[in-house]
Amino acid sequence: MTADDPIYLDYNATTPLLPAVVDAMLPYLREHFGNPSSGHVYGRRARDAVENARSQVAALIGATPEEIVFTSGGTEANNLAILGVTRFPGQVRHIVTSVIEHPATAEPCRWLQRQGWTVTWLPVDRKGRIRADDVAKALAERRATLVSVMHANNETGVIQPIAQAAHAAHAAHSLFHTDAAQSLGKIDVRVDDLGVDLLSVAGHKLYAPKGVGALYIRKGIGIERIAYGAGHERGLRPGTENVASIAGLGAACAIAQASLIDESARQRRLCDLLWGLIHAAVPEAVINGDPFERLPNTLNLRFPGVRASALLAHAPGIAASAGSACHEGGESPSAVLTAMGLDADVALGSVRLSLGRGTCENDVQRCAALVSEAWHAIRPNCSIR
């Protein structure tokens, strides 16, 4: 692998389309162009594709097709869940979420805060997990319309105690939403096991196209639209459906369901191998977050004495993410990692390595060698402690 063709280890950022997903999409990009709302044969063909995909998404999460609403992605699904529920008449103007949420959840919550809502921001422990007791405590002080906590964190891969948190929410007569963008297709995600009322799906995180997603809405949950137009998607998401991408999402969900156990185990084995090889070469490296309750494909590692950006710059054969965001030429530490109690300088030395269906053992071995070589090359010249 070279800098022009690096090993891709950024599957939590996005995934490539699977060939079978492309195959499922092509008929609706070429010949089946009808509008799903049309009554003639062209429309029926498109509508059948949408409804088939709806069944495939529902099957993956243990829902019914009628509980699935298609969206433009995970961000819209989160916004529809949070703002749609809070727009329903007579709601208590209080929402509970966590300090480590994706902006697609955090920003709608901040918008509600600016409209006069009370938002309780749940802390996380040093392993990056919320406590269900904190949910119960927040709701004991004041009932909330909604509790929204992501299923698995996009940076650390840490899996949250959603079933326990949802139970605490329901005990206080609050609804529960989870953003499952990172977990779906990597671990078993069943809405009844989790006990959630709403669940968000992002297509491009599980080998479907960008620009398509879905929201699960448990039957009987009251929710208002947040965009206005015609009556598509049960009147909750106006606009002619993106048929080809929806077909692709359905195919991706069917593939995930058929191969979940074996593929999850394979990626877990490769991830453990990667960590073992890196730790053997760089004993100072540490896993950020819970080492056990995390996605099978995700390693968020901190390397003492270096900036993650410098480490990756010295390992151009790897395409991965630093554990920090760059703003206007400067670096800022990950808010997720600092919420876990890491100092800013320590957080800036963190790298996320996320594996996927295209990752093989040779990739893992090469990545470990490149990362360790880069760390040993730049560590003596770095002043960070």
C-alpha positions in Angstrom: 0.0 0.0 0.0 1.2 3.5 -0.7 0.0 7.1 0.1 -2.0 7.0 -3.2 -3.6 3.7 -2.2 -3.6 3.4 1.6 -5.1 0.7 3.8 -8.6 2.0 4.6 -9.3 1.8 8.3 -11.9 4.5 8.6 -15.1 2.4 8.2 -16.8 4.4 11.0 -16.6 7.5 8.8 -18.2 5.8 5.8 -18.2 2.5 4.0 -17.9 1.5 0.3 -21.0 0.2 -1.5 -21.1 -3.6 -1.6 -21.4 -5.0 -5.1 -24.7 -6.6 -4.2 -26.0 -3.2 -3.1 -25.0 -1.6 -6.4 -26.8 -4.4 -8.2 -29.9 -3.8 -6.2 -29.8 -0.1 -7.1 -29.0 -0.3 -10.8 -32.5 -1.1 -12.1 -33.9 2.0 -10.4 -31.2 4.1 -11.9 -31.6 2.8 -15.4 -35.0 1.5 -16.4 -37.4 1.6 -13.4 -37.7 5.4 -13.1 -41.3 5.7 -12.0 -42.6 7.8 -9.1 -43.7 5.5 -6.2 -46.8 7.7 -5.8 -48.0 7.1 -9.4 -50.8 4.6 -9.9 -49.5 3.1 -13.2 -47.1 0.2 -13.7 -44.0 2.4 -13.6 -45.0 3.8 -10.2 -46.0 0.4 -8.9 -42.5 -1.0 -9.7 -40.9 1.8 -7.8 -43.3 1.5 -4.9 -42.7 -2.3 -4.7 -39.0 -1.6 -4.4 -39.5 0.9 -1.6 -41.8 -1.4 0.3 -39.5 -4.4 -0.2 -36.6 -2.3 1.3 -38.9 -1.2 4.2 -39.4 -4.9 5.0 -35.6 -5.5 4.8 -34.8 -2.7 7.2 -37.5 -3.7 9.6 -36.3 -7.3 9.6 -32.8 -6.3 10.6 -34.0 -4.5 13.7 -37.0 -6.7 14.6 -39.6 -4.1 13.7 -42.6 -4.2 11.4 -42.4 -2.4 8.0 -45.1 0.1 9.1 -42.7 1.3 11.8 -40.0 2.4 9.3 -39.8 5.9 7.7 -37.2 6.6 5.1 -35.1 9.7 5.4 -32.0 11.3 3.8 -29.7 9.8 6.4 -29.0 9.5 10.1 -28.9 13.2 10.7 -32.4 13.7 9.4 -33.6 10.6 11.3 -32.2 12.1 14.5 -33.8 15.5 13.8 -37.1 13.9 13.0 -37.0 11.8 16.2 -36.0 14.6 18.5 -37.9 17.6 17.0 -40.8 15.5 15.8 -41.6 14.2 19.3 -41.0 17.5 21.0 -43.4 19.2 18.6 -46.2 16.9 19.6 -48.7 19.0 21.6 -48.6 19.0 25.4 -45.1 17.8 25.9 -43.0 18.5 29.0 -40.2 20.9 27.9 -37.4 18.8 29.1 -35.1 16.4 27.2 -32.2 14.2 28.4 -29.2 13.3 26.3 -25.5 12.6 26.9 -22.3 14.7 26.5 -20.9 12.4 23.9 -23.6 12.5 21.3 -23.0 13.0 17.6 -23.8 16.6 16.4 -26.9 15.2 14.7 -28.3 14.7 18.2 -26.5 17.4 20.2 -27.4 20.2 17.8 -31.2 19.6 17.8 -31.0 19.4 21.6 -29.1 22.7 21.7 -31.7 24.3 19.4 -34.4 23.2 21.8 -32.4 24.7 24.7 -32.4 28.0 22.8 -36.2 27.7 22.5 -36.6 27.5 26.3 -36.4 23.7 26.8 -34.4 22.3 29.7 -31.7 19.9 28.5 -30.0 17.5 30.9 -26.6 16.4 29.6 -25.6 13.1 31.1 -22.0 12.6 32.0 -19.9 9.5 31.1 -17.4 7.6 33.2 -13.8 7.1 32.3 -14.7 4.2 30.1 -17.1 6.4 28.0 -20.4 4.9 29.3 -23.4 6.7 30.7 -25.0 5.2 33.9 -28.7 4.2 33.8 -28.9 5.4 37.4 -28.1 8.9 36.1 -31.0 8.7 33.7 -33.3 7.7 36.5 -31.9 10.5 38.7 -32.4 13.1 36.0 -36.0 12.0 35.4 -36.8 11.8 39.1 -36.0 15.5 39.3 -38.2 16.3 36.4 -40.0 14.1 33.9 -38.8 14.5 30.3 -40.5 14.1 27.0 -37.6 12.2 25.5 -34.3 10.6 26.4 -31.8 10.3 23.5 -28.6 8.4 23.9 -26.5 6.9 21.0 -26.2 3.1 20.9 -22.5 3.0 20.2 -20.1 6.0 20.1 -18.6 6.8 16.7 -15.2 7.7 18.1 -14.5 5.1 20.7 -17.0 2.4 19.6 -18.1 2.1 23.3 -21.6 0.5 23.5 -24.0 2.2 25.9 -26.4 0.4 28.3 -29.4 1.3 26.2 -31.8 -1.4 27.5 -31.2 -0.3 31.1 -31.4 3.4 30.2 -34.6 2.9 28.2 -36.1 1.0 31.2 -35.4 4.0 33.4 -36.9 6.3 30.9 -40.1 4.3 30.6 -40.4 4.0 34.4 -40.6 7.8 34.4 -43.1 7.9 31.5 -40.5 9.3 29.0 -39.9 8.1 25.5 -36.4 6.8 24.5 -34.5 7.3 21.2 -31.2 5.9 20.2 -28.9 6.7 17.3 -27.8 3.3 16.0 -25.8 4.7 13.0 -22.6 3.1 14.2 -23.9 -0.2 15.7 -26.3 -1.4 13.0 -24.7 -4.1 10.9 -21.8 -4.5 13.4 -23.7 -6.0 16.4 -27.2 -7.4 16.9 -29.6 -4.4 17.1 -33.2 -5.4 18.0 -35.6 -2.7 19.0 -37.5 -4.9 21.5 -34.3 -6.1 23.2 -33.2 -2.5 23.5 -36.6 -1.3 24.5 -36.4 1.8 22.4 -39.3 3.9 21.0 -37.3 5.4 18.2 -34.1 4.3 16.4 -32.1 6.1 13.7 -30.3 4.4 10.8 -27.6 5.8 8.5 -27.2 4.0 5.2 -23.6 4.9 4.5 -22.4 3.3 7.7 -23.4 -0.2 6.6 -22.4 -0.3 3.0 -25.4 1.4 1.5 -25.3 4.8 -0.3 -24.8 8.2 1.3 -27.9 10.3 1.5 -30.3 7.6 2.7 -31.4 6.5 6.1 -34.4 5.5 8.2 -36.2 6.2 11.4 -37.9 3.4 13.4 -41.0 4.7 15.2 -42.7 2.2 17.5 -46.4 1.8 16.7 -48.5 4.2 18.7 -45.8 6.9 19.3 -47.0 10.4 18.5 -44.7 12.4 16.3 -45.0 15.5 14.1 -43.4 16.2 10.8 -40.6 18.7 10.8 -40.7 19.4 7.0 -43.9 20.2 5.0 -45.1 19.0 1.7 -47.1 16.1 0.4 -48.0 13.0 2.4 -45.1 10.7 1.7 -43.8 8.3 4.3 -46.9 8.3 6.5 -47.0 12.1 6.2 -43.8 12.4 8.2 -41.2 12.9 5.5 -42.5 14.8 2.4 -40.8 14.4 -0.9 -40.6 11.8 -3.6 -38.6 8.8 -2.3 -35.0 8.2 -3.4 -35.9 4.8 -4.8 -32.5 3.6 -5.9 -30.8 4.5 -2.6 -33.7 3.0 -0.6 -33.3 -0.2 -2.6 -29.6 -0.1 -1.8 -30.3 0.4 1.9 -32.7 -2.5 2.0 -30.1 -4.8 0.3 -27.4 -3.7 2.7 -29.7 -4.5 5.7 -30.5 -8.0 4.2 -26.8 -8.7 3.7 -26.0 -7.5 7.3 -28.7 -9.8 8.7 -27.5 -12.8 6.8 -23.8 -12.4 7.8 -23.9 -10.6 11.1 -22.6 -13.3 13.4 -19.7 -14.5 11.2 -18.7 -11.0 10.1 -18.8 -9.5 13.6 -16.6 -12.4 14.9 -14.2 -12.0 12.0 -13.8 -8.2 12.6 -13.4 -8.7 16.4 -10.6 -11.2 15.7 -8.8 -8.8 13.4 -9.3 -5.9 15.8 -7.9 -7.9 18.7 -5.0 -8.9 16.5 -4.3 -5.3 15.5 -4.4 -4.2 19.1 -2.0 -7.0 20.1 0.5 -6.2 17.4 0.4 -2.4 18.2 0.7 -2.9 21.9 3.6 -5.3 21.5 5.5 -2.7 19.4 4.3 0.3 21.4 3.6 -0.9 25.0 2.8 2.7 26.1 -0.3 2.7 23.8 -3.7 2.6 25.6 -7.2 1.8 24.5 -9.6 4.8 25.0 -12.9 3.6 26.4 -14.3 0.3 27.6 -12.0 -2.4 26.3 -14.8 -5.0 26.2 -18.1 -3.2 25.7 -17.3 -1.7 22.3 -17.9 -2.4 18.7 -16.0 -5.4 17.3 -14.4 -3.2 14.6 -13.3 -0.2 16.5 -10.0 0.8 18.2 -9.5 4.3 19.6 -5.9 4.3 20.8 -3.8 7.0 22.5 -0.1 7.2 21.8 1.8 9.1 24.5 4.1 11.9 23.5 2.8 12.5 20.0 0.0 14.3 18.1 -2.3 11.9 16.3 -2.2 14.2 13.2 1.6 13.9 13.2 1.5 10.1 13.6 -0.9 9.7 10.7 1.2 12.1 8.6 4.1 9.8 9.1 2.1 6.7 8.2 0.7 7.7 4.8 0.0 4.1 4.0 -3.0 4.2 6.4 -6.3 6.0 5.9 -7.6 6.6 9.5 -9.0 9.4 11.7 -7.3 11.4 14.4 -9.1 11.6 17.7 -9.4 15.4 17.3 -10.9 17.9 14.9 -9.0 20.6 13.1 -10.5 24.1 13.1 -9.0 27.0 11.2 -5.5 25.5 11.1 -5.4 24.5 14.8 -6.2 21.3 16.6 -8.8 20.8 19.4 -9.2 17.7 21.5 -12.1 15.3 21.0 -15.0 16.4 23.2 -15.8 12.7 23.6 -12.4 11.9 25.1 -12.2 15.0 27.3 -15.7 14.1 28.6 -14.1 10.8 29.7 -11.6 12.7 31.8 -8.6 12.8 29.4 -6.4 15.8 29.5 -6.4 17.8 26.2 -2.8 16.9 25.3 -3.5 13.3 25.9 -6.7 13.3 23.9 -4.8 14.9 21.0 -2.6 11.8 20.8 -5.6 9.5 20.0 -6.2 7.7 16.7 -9.4 5.9 15.6 -8.8 2.7 13.6 -12.0 1.2 12.4 -12.1 -2.0 10.4 -14.7 -3.3 7.9 -15.7 -6.0 5.5 -12.8 -5.2 3.2 -10.2 -5.5 6.0 -8.0 -8.6 5.9 -5.2 -9.9 8.1 -2.5 -8.6 5.9 -4.0 -5.1 6.3 -3.9 -5.4 10.0 -0.3 -6.6 10.1 0.8 -3.8 7.8 -1.1 -1.2 9.7 0.5 -2.2 13.0 3.9 -2.0 11.5 3.3 1.4 9.9 1.8 2.8 13.1 4.6 1.6 15.3 7.3 2.7 12.9 5.7 6.2 12.8 5.5 6.4 16.6 9.1 5.4 17.1 10.2 7.8 14.4 8.5 10.9 15.7 8.4 10.3 19.5 12.0 11.4 20.3 11.3 14.7 18.5 8.0 15.5 20.2 7.8 17.6 23.4 4.3 16.5 24.4 4.3 14.6 27.7 
